[in-house]
């Protein structure tokens, strides 16, 4: 994993909207349940979060992970985790 994790202002605002802590977002990046490829070179880390799935969209830049956005989603829509 990258040595540095940067959370964009947009991701911080989204985290506030959904009452997500920085700690849980970083945990999703460091210890995801799964990682899938997104669009335009992005990756999406999935982490089980109660009845939801936390989705953390990020890009890798050298030794950094820059988090673009975060949001909870219905597990059955995006993942095979705990179906």
Residue frames relative to the residue before (quaternion, step in Angstrom):
aa qw qx qy qz dx dy dz
X 1.0000 0.0000 0.0000 0.0000 0.00 0.00 0.00
X 0.6277 -0.5553 0.4063 0.3639 3.49 -1.22 0.57
X 0.5103 -0.6661 0.4529 0.3012 3.55 -1.12 0.68
X 0.7827 0.2227 -0.1291 0.5667 3.59 1.15 -0.47
X 0.1351 -0.7662 0.6245 0.0682 3.55 -1.05 0.83
X 0.1113 -0.7882 0.6049 0.0210 3.55 -0.75 1.14
X 0.1902 -0.7739 0.5968 0.0933 3.56 -0.87 0.99
X 0.3913 -0.7382 0.5010 0.2259 3.58 -0.60 1.14
X 0.6415 -0.5149 0.3979 0.4062 3.55 -1.26 0.39
X 0.6209 0.5429 -0.3407 0.4513 3.57 1.02 -0.78
X 0.6673 0.4958 -0.2992 0.4684 3.59 0.91 -0.92
X 0.6256 0.5327 -0.3364 0.4600 3.60 1.04 -0.72
X 0.6514 0.5048 -0.3099 0.4742 3.57 1.01 -0.81
X 0.6478 0.5076 -0.3152 0.4726 3.57 0.97 -0.84
X 0.6237 0.5402 -0.3322 0.4569 3.57 1.02 -0.81
X 0.6368 0.5217 -0.3186 0.4698 3.59 0.99 -0.83
X 0.6366 0.5519 -0.3184 0.4344 3.55 0.94 -0.95
X 0.7852 0.3178 -0.1462 0.5111 3.57 0.96 -0.89
X 0.4420 -0.7178 0.4347 0.3169 3.59 1.28 0.24
X 0.3593 0.7109 -0.5121 0.3214 3.56 0.91 0.98
X 0.3532 -0.7407 0.5307 0.2122 3.56 -0.92 0.85
X 0.6195 -0.5287 0.4254 0.3945 3.54 -1.24 0.45
X 0.6121 0.5769 -0.3377 0.4226 3.56 1.04 -0.78
X 0.6962 0.4603 -0.2856 0.4710 3.61 0.85 -0.90
X 0.6170 0.5379 -0.3418 0.4616 3.60 1.10 -0.65
X 0.6706 0.4838 -0.2917 0.4809 3.57 0.91 -0.90
X 0.6169 0.5405 -0.3379 0.4617 3.59 1.05 -0.73
X 0.6385 0.5306 -0.3249 0.4530 3.58 1.02 -0.77
X 0.6681 0.4791 -0.2965 0.4860 3.58 1.07 -0.71
X 0.7180 0.4592 -0.2577 0.4551 3.58 0.88 -0.93
X 0.8098 0.1057 -0.0192 0.5768 3.60 1.02 -0.80
X 0.0487 0.8394 -0.5394 0.0444 3.60 0.58 1.07
X 0.5174 -0.5888 0.5096 0.3548 3.54 -1.28 0.38
X 0.7611 -0.1366 0.0758 0.6295 3.55 1.21 -0.61
X 0.2005 -0.7333 0.6329 0.1468 3.53 -1.32 0.39
X 0.0661 -0.7861 0.6141 0.0236 3.54 -0.92 0.95
X 0.5123 -0.6175 0.4902 0.3404 3.55 -1.24 0.40
X 0.2465 -0.7548 0.5925 0.1357 3.52 -1.04 0.89
X 0.7007 -0.4270 0.3487 0.4530 3.55 -1.20 -0.57
X 0.8641 0.1599 -0.1019 0.4663 3.55 -1.30 0.47
X 0.7512 -0.4334 0.2205 0.4463 3.57 0.88 0.94
X 0.5100 0.6378 -0.4347 0.3797 3.58 1.21 0.25
X 0.2464 -0.7111 0.6340 0.1780 3.51 -1.39 0.28
X 0.1868 -0.7661 0.6041 0.1150 3.55 -1.19 0.55
X 0.2036 -0.7657 0.6031 0.0924 3.52 -0.69 1.17
X 0.1760 -0.7724 0.6044 0.0842 3.56 -0.91 0.98
X 0.0298 0.7698 -0.6366 0.0352 3.53 -1.04 0.86
X 0.4583 -0.6811 0.5017 0.2727 3.55 -0.84 1.01
X 0.0006 0.7916 -0.6070 0.0704 3.55 -0.87 1.05
X 0.7677 -0.2676 0.1206 0.5695 3.56 0.12 1.34
X 0.8094 -0.2080 0.1561 0.5265 3.60 -0.74 -1.00
X 0.6684 0.4774 -0.2906 0.4908 3.56 1.30 -0.03
X 0.3642 -0.6689 0.5978 0.2501 3.49 -1.43 0.06
X 0.2898 -0.7374 0.5820 0.1828 3.57 -0.73 1.04
X 0.1171 -0.7776 0.6160 0.0460 3.58 -0.83 1.03
X 0.0576 -0.7837 0.6183 -0.0138 3.55 -0.74 1.12
X 0.1582 -0.7976 0.5798 0.0505 3.56 -0.46 1.27
X 0.1077 0.8134 -0.5582 0.1230 3.56 -0.73 1.07
X 0.2695 -0.7104 0.6175 0.2033 3.52 -1.38 0.21
X 0.3550 -0.7040 0.5698 0.2316 3.53 -1.20 0.56
X 0.0039 -0.7804 0.6239 -0.0414 3.54 -0.87 1.04
X 0.8018 -0.1817 0.0544 0.5667 3.56 -0.28 1.33
X 0.7933 -0.2447 0.1892 0.5244 3.63 -0.55 -1.08
X 0.6061 0.5485 -0.3458 0.4607 3.59 1.22 0.50
X 0.2063 -0.7062 0.6553 0.1710 3.50 -1.32 0.45
X 0.1202 -0.7868 0.6029 0.0546 3.57 -0.71 1.07
X 0.2795 -0.7727 0.5539 0.1339 3.53 -0.59 1.22
X 0.2906 -0.7845 0.5329 0.1267 3.53 -0.71 1.16
X 0.7840 -0.1563 0.1347 0.5854 3.56 0.87 -0.96
X 0.1475 -0.7644 0.6214 0.0882 3.55 -1.30 0.37
X 0.1757 0.7778 -0.5958 0.0955 3.54 -1.15 0.60
X 0.4229 -0.6613 0.5437 0.2970 3.57 -1.18 0.51
X 0.0549 -0.7904 0.6099 0.0127 3.56 -1.12 0.68
X 0.5996 -0.5289 0.4381 0.4108 3.55 -1.27 0.22
X 0.5286 -0.6654 0.4325 0.3013 3.57 -0.81 1.02
X 0.6904 0.5070 -0.2999 0.4201 3.55 0.83 -0.93
X 0.6184 0.5601 -0.3539 0.4226 3.59 1.15 -0.36
X 0.8365 0.2603 -0.0836 0.4748 3.57 0.93 -0.90
X 0.8313 0.2242 -0.0622 0.5048 3.57 1.04 -0.53
X 0.4315 -0.6573 0.5521 0.2774 3.48 -1.35 0.33
X 0.4280 0.7137 -0.4538 0.3187 3.58 1.32 0.01
X 0.8736 -0.0225 -0.0168 0.4858 3.56 -0.92 1.01
X 0.2894 0.7534 -0.5423 0.2334 3.58 0.92 0.79
